[in-house]
Amino acid sequence: MRRFFEFERYKTCYRQETVAGFTTFLTMAYIIIVNPAILENAGIPREASVTATILAAVIGTVIMAVWAKRPFAIAPYMSENAFVAFVVVKAMGYPWEIALGGVFIAGALFTLLTFFRVRSWLAESIPISLKASFAAGIGLFLTFIGFNETGIVILGTKGAPVRLGDIGDPSVLMAAGGIILVSALVARKVRGALLLGIVSVTAISMLTGITPLPERIASLPPSLSPLLLKLDIAGALRPQFFPVVMVIFIMAFLDTIGTLIGLSMRGDLLDESGNLPEIERPMMADALATMAAPLLGTTTTGAYIESAAGIGEGGRTGFTALVVALLFALSLFFAPLFTIVPPHAYGIALVVIGSFMIKPVSLLDFDDFTELIPAFLTIVLMIFTYNIGIGMTSGMIAYVLLKLLTGRVSEVRPGMWVLALLSLSLYFFMPL
């Protein structure tokens, strides 16, 4: 197995990869509870949705581990689930079965484009400045999520959208202490620093009564029968549903490219040209998982930015993803145990991870504004719109426009024109 996952090539070992897998899982285990809660707004049965969410994560992450051999975990995307629940179903009035049919069609398109290497061609056309901005932007986005989850930063008022949380709140104080603890462990180069921080804060939180103990540790997984194969592909093929399919497709398409590049840059997995070797493999894992998800009864899946936590612990191979998949599989029976980690515990890891991912900004040419401004827009709009896709699309559109307006259009690769047009089309198809 060491040879299969190329441990020697990446100078890693079973312990390092296992710790990385546990860390990634603990930072994203919230999806087991949150995804079904969001999709319940679309009328999707919550208990069956828990099983669908876990199985989609297991299938996608196993494919990523064994086929792509990369340390990226796959699970249902947060932004896409909210789009389906609140826009497609609640606002537009489509049944959730048709919405899932649209997800399946998008997944089929991903698979075809990946098979013919169109997606890898597009990814390799992205300039290094935008690739650097994806990594830095995702890092700061994770930090913002972490601050919000821990309560250190909370929603503010009109004119001041965010503000400092209640620093007298025990959970906030615990999170602040956890950030200092993890930072000190990282500075001392302690292996498993992020995992130690998450487990320590969780244990203290339970001992002090802030986090209640689970009423039960194990249970049988809820039946999947209310959701299995209930998608309506024929309904999603109707002409009036085309804009919805396009939005689902574009959002997931661009999110995946940005996430894979950003995570790979953090893990030093890019080659000397700034490309991820055999990128079509993780893209195919993502595409096949997106086709499987609606068959199970959940929404678009893809590589999770929380994988950065495991990469930060040294995860470099598919064995990290295999550990994540195993833990998701166990959560079918031990969901109450795995989801006990409170936000102020896993949030501290996300905050620290942001500091790991800010380094790529050093690759930016600060004297070339046709490179700097698109990268800057990518980073800040990811955070200020709370949407990775919006940041990416804005940066791609700005890059092409600035090169065009400054007479440097020869620097734009053909694939970037396609990505810019695809990015622009998102705003035309997005339902108001």
C-alpha positions as CSV (number, residue, x, y, z in Angstrom):
1,M,0.0,0.0,0.0
2,R,2.9,2.3,0.7
3,R,4.0,1.8,-2.9
4,F,0.5,2.2,-4.3
5,F,0.1,5.6,-2.6
6,E,3.7,6.7,-3.3
7,F,4.6,7.4,0.3
8,E,8.3,7.6,-0.5
9,R,7.8,10.1,-3.3
10,Y,5.9,12.5,-1.0
11,K,8.1,11.7,2.1
12,T,5.1,10.7,4.2
13,C,4.1,7.7,6.3
14,Y,1.0,5.9,7.6
15,R,0.9,7.9,10.9
16,Q,1.2,11.3,9.1
17,E,-1.5,10.4,6.6
18,T,-3.8,9.0,9.3
19,V,-3.6,12.1,11.4
20,A,-4.2,14.2,8.3
21,G,-7.3,12.1,7.5
22,F,-8.7,12.5,11.0
23,T,-8.1,16.2,11.0
24,T,-9.8,16.7,7.6
25,F,-12.8,14.6,8.8
26,L,-13.3,16.4,12.1
27,T,-13.2,19.8,10.3
28,M,-15.9,18.7,7.9
29,A,-18.0,16.3,9.9
30,Y,-20.5,19.1,10.4
31,I,-21.8,18.3,6.9
32,I,-23.5,15.2,8.3
33,I,-25.9,17.4,10.2
34,V,-25.9,20.7,8.2
35,N,-26.6,19.3,4.7
36,P,-29.7,17.4,5.7
37,A,-30.9,20.4,7.7
38,I,-30.6,22.7,4.7
39,L,-32.2,20.2,2.3
40,E,-35.1,19.7,4.6
41,N,-36.2,23.2,3.5
42,A,-36.7,21.6,0.1
43,G,-38.9,18.9,1.5
44,I,-36.2,16.2,1.4
45,P,-36.7,13.8,4.4
46,R,-34.0,14.7,7.0
47,E,-33.2,11.3,8.3
48,A,-32.8,9.7,4.9
49,S,-30.8,12.7,3.9
50,V,-28.3,12.0,6.6
51,T,-27.6,8.6,5.1
52,A,-27.5,10.0,1.6
53,T,-25.0,12.7,2.7
54,I,-22.7,10.2,4.3
55,L,-22.8,7.7,1.4
56,A,-22.1,10.4,-1.2
57,A,-19.1,11.5,0.8
58,V,-17.9,7.9,1.1
59,I,-18.3,7.1,-2.6
60,G,-16.7,10.3,-3.8
61,T,-13.8,10.2,-1.3
62,V,-13.0,6.6,-2.0
63,I,-12.8,7.3,-5.8
64,M,-10.5,10.3,-5.0
65,A,-8.3,8.1,-2.8
66,V,-8.0,5.1,-5.0
67,W,-8.3,6.5,-8.5
68,A,-6.9,10.0,-8.1
69,K,-4.6,9.2,-5.2
70,R,-5.0,12.7,-3.8
71,P,-5.6,13.9,-0.2
72,F,-8.9,15.7,-1.1
73,A,-12.1,14.7,0.6
74,I,-15.4,14.9,-1.3
75,A,-18.8,15.7,0.1
76,P,-22.0,17.7,-0.8
77,Y,-21.1,21.3,-1.5
78,M,-22.6,23.9,0.9
79,S,-23.4,26.6,-1.5
80,E,-25.1,24.3,-4.0
81,N,-27.3,22.7,-1.4
82,A,-28.6,26.1,-0.3
83,F,-29.2,27.1,-4.0
84,V,-31.3,24.0,-4.6
85,A,-33.2,24.3,-1.3
86,F,-33.9,28.0,-1.1
87,V,-33.8,29.2,-4.8
88,V,-34.8,26.2,-7.0
89,V,-37.4,24.6,-4.7
90,K,-38.7,27.3,-2.4
91,A,-38.4,30.4,-4.6
92,M,-38.9,28.9,-8.1
93,G,-41.3,26.2,-7.0
94,Y,-39.7,23.2,-8.6
95,P,-40.0,19.8,-6.8
96,W,-36.8,18.5,-5.2
97,E,-36.9,15.5,-7.5
98,I,-36.5,17.7,-10.6
99,A,-33.8,19.7,-8.8
100,L,-31.8,16.4,-8.2
101,G,-32.4,15.5,-11.8
102,G,-30.7,18.7,-12.7
103,V,-27.7,17.9,-10.5
104,F,-27.4,14.5,-12.3
105,I,-27.4,16.2,-15.7
106,A,-24.7,18.6,-14.5
107,G,-22.7,15.6,-13.2
108,A,-23.0,13.8,-16.6
109,L,-21.7,17.0,-18.3
110,F,-18.8,17.1,-15.9
111,T,-18.0,13.4,-16.7
112,L,-18.0,14.0,-20.5
113,L,-15.9,17.1,-20.3
114,T,-13.4,15.4,-18.0
115,F,-13.2,12.3,-20.2
116,F,-12.3,14.4,-23.2
117,R,-9.8,16.4,-21.0
118,V,-11.6,19.7,-21.6
119,R,-11.7,20.5,-17.9
120,S,-7.9,19.8,-17.5
121,W,-7.2,22.0,-20.6
122,L,-9.2,24.8,-19.0
123,A,-7.5,24.4,-15.6
124,E,-4.1,24.6,-17.2
125,S,-5.0,27.8,-19.1
126,I,-5.4,29.7,-15.8
127,P,-2.4,32.1,-15.1
128,I,-0.3,31.6,-12.1
129,S,-1.5,34.9,-10.6
130,L,-5.1,33.6,-10.5
131,K,-4.0,30.2,-9.2
132,A,-2.2,31.9,-6.4
133,S,-5.3,34.0,-5.6
134,F,-7.4,30.8,-5.4
135,A,-5.1,29.4,-2.7
136,A,-4.9,32.6,-0.7
137,G,-8.6,33.4,-1.1
138,I,-9.7,29.9,0.0
139,G,-7.3,30.2,3.0
140,L,-8.8,33.6,4.1
141,F,-12.3,32.3,3.4
142,L,-11.6,29.3,5.7
143,T,-10.3,31.8,8.3
144,F,-13.5,33.9,8.0
145,I,-15.6,30.8,8.4
146,G,-13.6,29.7,11.4
147,F,-13.9,33.1,13.1
148,N,-17.6,33.0,12.5
149,E,-18.1,29.4,13.7
150,T,-16.1,30.1,16.9
151,G,-18.1,33.2,17.6
152,I,-15.0,35.4,17.6
153,V,-16.6,37.4,14.7
154,I,-20.4,37.6,14.4
155,L,-22.9,39.4,12.3
156,G,-23.1,43.1,13.0
157,T,-25.6,45.8,12.1
158,K,-26.4,47.9,9.0
159,G,-23.3,49.8,8.1
160,A,-21.1,47.4,10.1
161,P,-21.8,43.9,8.7
162,V,-19.5,42.0,11.1
163,R,-18.2,42.8,14.5
164,L,-16.3,41.2,17.4
165,G,-18.3,38.5,19.2
166,D,-18.9,38.3,23.0
167,I,-15.4,37.7,24.3
168,G,-17.0,36.9,27.7
169,D,-18.7,33.9,26.3
170,P,-16.9,30.7,27.6
171,S,-17.0,29.1,24.1
172,V,-15.4,32.2,22.5
173,L,-12.7,32.3,25.2
174,M,-12.1,28.6,24.7
175,A,-11.8,29.1,20.9
176,A,-9.3,32.0,21.4
177,G,-7.2,29.8,23.7
178,G,-7.4,27.0,21.2
179,I,-6.1,29.2,18.4
180,I,-3.1,30.2,20.6
181,L,-2.6,26.5,21.6
182,V,-2.6,25.3,18.0
183,S,-0.4,28.1,16.8
184,A,2.2,27.3,19.5
185,L,2.1,23.6,18.6
186,V,2.5,24.5,14.9
187,A,5.4,26.9,15.7
188,R,7.1,24.1,17.6
189,K,6.5,21.8,14.6
190,V,4.4,19.3,16.6
191,R,2.9,16.7,14.4
192,G,-0.9,16.5,14.6
193,A,-1.1,20.1,16.1
194,L,-4.5,20.8,14.5
195,L,-6.0,17.4,15.5
196,L,-4.6,17.9,19.1
197,G,-6.2,21.3,19.2
198,I,-9.6,20.1,18.0
199,V,-9.7,17.2,20.4
200,S,-8.4,19.2,23.4
201,V,-11.0,22.0,23.0
202,T,-13.8,19.4,22.5
203,A,-12.8,17.5,25.6
204,I,-12.6,20.7,27.7
205,S,-15.9,21.9,26.3
206,M,-17.6,18.6,27.3
207,L,-16.0,18.6,30.8
208,T,-17.2,22.1,31.5
209,G,-20.7,21.4,30.3
210,I,-20.5,23.8,27.3
211,T,-21.0,20.9,24.9
212,P,-23.5,18.3,26.1
213,L,-22.6,14.6,25.9
214,P,-24.4,12.7,23.2
215,E,-27.5,10.8,24.4
216,R,-26.3,7.8,22.5
217,I,-23.0,6.9,20.7
218,A,-24.2,4.4,18.1
219,S,-27.4,3.8,16.1
220,L,-28.4,2.1,12.9
221,P,-28.4,4.4,9.8
222,P,-31.8,5.7,8.7
223,S,-33.3,4.1,5.7
224,L,-32.4,5.6,2.3
225,S,-35.6,4.3,0.6
226,P,-37.4,7.7,0.6
227,L,-34.6,9.2,-1.5
228,L,-32.9,6.4,-3.4
229,L,-33.4,6.9,-7.2
230,K,-36.2,9.4,-6.7
231,L,-34.7,12.0,-8.9
232,D,-36.6,13.2,-12.0
233,I,-34.2,13.5,-15.0
234,A,-37.0,13.9,-17.5
235,G,-38.4,16.9,-15.6
236,A,-35.0,18.5,-15.5
237,L,-34.7,18.2,-19.3
238,R,-37.6,20.6,-19.9
239,P,-36.4,23.8,-21.6
240,Q,-37.7,26.1,-18.8
241,F,-35.3,24.3,-16.3
242,F,-32.2,24.9,-18.5
243,P,-31.1,28.0,-16.7
244,V,-31.1,26.1,-13.4
245,V,-29.0,23.3,-14.8
246,M,-26.6,25.8,-16.2
247,V,-26.2,27.5,-12.8
248,I,-25.6,24.2,-11.0
249,F,-23.1,23.2,-13.7
250,I,-21.2,26.5,-13.7
251,M,-21.0,26.9,-9.9
252,A,-19.8,23.3,-9.4
253,F,-17.5,23.4,-12.4
254,L,-15.6,26.5,-11.3
255,D,-15.7,25.7,-7.6
256,T,-14.0,22.4,-8.3
257,I,-11.3,23.9,-10.4
258,G,-10.5,26.6,-7.9
259,T,-10.6,24.2,-4.9
260,L,-8.3,21.6,-6.5
261,I,-5.8,24.2,-7.6
262,G,-5.9,26.1,-4.3
263,L,-5.5,22.9,-2.2
264,S,-2.7,21.6,-4.5
265,M,-0.8,24.8,-4.2
266,R,-1.0,24.5,-0.4
267,G,0.3,20.9,-0.5
268,D,3.1,21.6,-3.0
269,L,1.5,19.2,-5.4
270,L,1.8,21.5,-8.5
271,D,4.5,21.0,-11.0
272,E,7.1,23.6,-12.2
273,S,4.5,25.0,-14.6
274,G,2.0,25.5,-11.8
275,N,-0.3,22.7,-12.9
276,L,-1.6,19.7,-11.0
277,P,-0.3,16.5,-12.8
278,E,-3.1,14.2,-14.0
279,I,-5.7,16.8,-12.8
280,E,-8.3,14.9,-14.8
281,R,-8.2,12.1,-12.2
282,P,-9.4,14.2,-9.2
283,M,-11.8,15.9,-11.6
284,M,-13.2,12.6,-12.7
285,A,-13.6,11.6,-9.0
286,D,-15.6,14.8,-8.5
287,A,-17.7,14.2,-11.7
288,L,-18.6,10.6,-10.8
289,A,-19.5,11.6,-7.2
290,T,-21.7,14.4,-8.6
291,M,-23.6,11.8,-10.7
292,A,-23.9,9.4,-7.7
293,A,-25.1,12.0,-5.2
294,P,-28.6,12.7,-6.8
295,L,-29.1,9.0,-7.3
296,L,-28.7,8.7,-3.5
297,G,-30.8,11.7,-2.8
298,T,-28.5,14.6,-2.2
299,T,-27.0,17.6,-4.1
300,T,-23.8,18.4,-5.9
301,T,-20.6,17.0,-4.4
302,G,-17.0,18.2,-4.8
303,A,-13.6,18.5,-3.3
304,Y,-13.9,20.2,0.2
305,I,-11.8,23.2,1.1
306,E,-11.6,21.7,4.6
307,S,-9.2,19.2,3.1
308,A,-6.6,22.0,3.7
309,A,-6.7,21.0,7.3
310,G,-5.4,17.5,6.6
311,I,-2.9,18.9,4.0
312,G,-1.7,21.2,6.8
313,E,-1.0,18.1,8.9
314,G,1.1,16.6,6.1
315,G,-1.5,14.7,4.1
316,R,-0.1,14.3,0.6
317,T,-1.6,11.1,-0.8
318,G,-4.8,9.2,-1.4
319,F,-4.4,7.4,1.9
320,T,-5.5,10.6,3.7
321,A,-8.7,10.5,1.7
322,L,-9.1,6.8,2.4
323,V,-9.0,7.5,6.1
324,V,-11.6,10.3,5.7
325,A,-13.8,7.9,3.7
326,L,-13.5,5.2,6.4
327,L,-14.5,7.7,9.1
328,F,-17.5,8.8,7.1
329,A,-18.5,5.2,6.7
330,L,-18.2,4.6,10.5
331,S,-20.4,7.7,11.0
332,L,-23.2,5.8,9.5
333,F,-23.4,4.0,12.8
334,F,-21.7,6.5,15.1
335,A,-23.0,9.8,13.8
336,P,-23.9,11.1,17.3
337,L,-20.2,10.6,18.4
338,F,-18.6,12.1,15.3
339,T,-20.8,15.2,15.2
340,I,-20.2,16.1,18.9
341,V,-17.2,18.3,17.9
342,P,-18.5,21.8,18.5
343,P,-18.0,24.7,16.1
344,H,-15.6,26.5,18.5
345,A,-13.4,23.4,18.3
346,Y,-13.2,22.7,14.6
347,G,-13.3,26.4,13.9
348,I,-9.9,27.0,15.4
349,A,-8.3,24.7,12.8
350,L,-9.9,26.7,10.0
351,V,-8.5,29.9,11.4
352,V,-5.0,28.6,11.6
353,I,-5.2,26.9,8.2
354,G,-5.7,30.4,6.7
355,S,-2.2,31.4,7.8
356,F,-0.8,28.3,6.0
357,M,-2.5,29.3,2.7
358,I,-1.6,33.0,2.5
359,K,2.0,32.3,1.2
360,P,1.0,32.1,-2.6
361,V,0.4,35.9,-2.6
362,S,4.2,36.2,-2.8
363,L,3.9,34.8,-6.4
364,L,2.0,37.9,-7.5
365,D,3.6,40.6,-9.5
366,F,2.6,43.7,-7.6
367,D,3.9,46.0,-10.4
368,D,1.7,44.4,-13.1
369,F,-1.9,45.6,-12.4
370,T,-3.4,43.4,-15.1
371,E,-2.2,40.4,-12.9
372,L,-2.6,42.0,-9.5
373,I,-6.1,43.4,-9.7
374,P,-7.9,40.3,-10.9
375,A,-6.1,38.3,-8.2
376,F,-7.0,40.9,-5.6
377,L,-10.7,40.8,-6.7
378,T,-10.7,37.1,-6.5
379,I,-9.4,37.1,-2.9
380,V,-11.6,39.8,-1.5
381,L,-14.8,38.9,-3.3
382,M,-14.5,35.3,-2.1
383,I,-14.6,36.6,1.5
384,F,-16.9,39.6,1.2
385,T,-19.6,37.8,-0.8
386,Y,-19.0,34.6,1.3
387,N,-18.9,32.7,-2.0
388,I,-15.8,31.1,-3.6
389,G,-17.5,31.0,-7.0
390,I,-18.3,34.7,-7.1
391,G,-14.6,35.5,-6.3
392,M,-13.3,33.2,-9.0
393,T,-15.7,34.3,-11.7
394,S,-15.0,38.0,-10.9
395,G,-11.3,37.4,-11.1
396,M,-11.4,35.5,-14.4
397,I,-13.7,38.1,-16.1
398,A,-11.4,41.0,-14.8
399,Y,-8.3,39.3,-16.0
400,V,-9.5,38.9,-19.6
401,L,-11.0,42.4,-19.7
402,L,-7.8,44.1,-18.3
403,K,-5.6,42.3,-20.8
404,L,-7.9,43.3,-23.6
405,L,-8.1,46.9,-22.6
406,T,-4.4,47.3,-22.1
407,G,-3.5,45.8,-25.5
408,R,-2.0,42.6,-24.0
409,V,-4.6,40.2,-25.3
410,S,-1.9,37.9,-26.6
411,E,-1.1,36.9,-23.0
412,V,-4.6,35.4,-22.6
413,R,-4.6,31.6,-23.4
414,P,-7.6,30.3,-25.4
415,G,-8.9,28.4,-22.4
416,M,-9.1,31.6,-20.3
417,W,-11.5,33.1,-22.9
418,V,-13.8,30.1,-22.4
419,L,-13.5,30.4,-18.6
420,A,-14.3,34.1,-18.7
421,L,-17.3,33.5,-20.9
422,L,-18.5,30.7,-18.7
423,S,-18.0,33.0,-15.6
424,L,-20.0,35.8,-17.3
425,S,-22.8,33.4,-18.2
426,L,-23.3,32.5,-14.5
427,Y,-24.7,36.0,-13.9
428,F,-27.0,35.7,-16.9
429,F,-28.4,32.3,-15.9
430,M,-28.5,33.0,-12.1
431,P,-32.2,33.3,-11.1
432,L,-33.0,36.6,-9.4
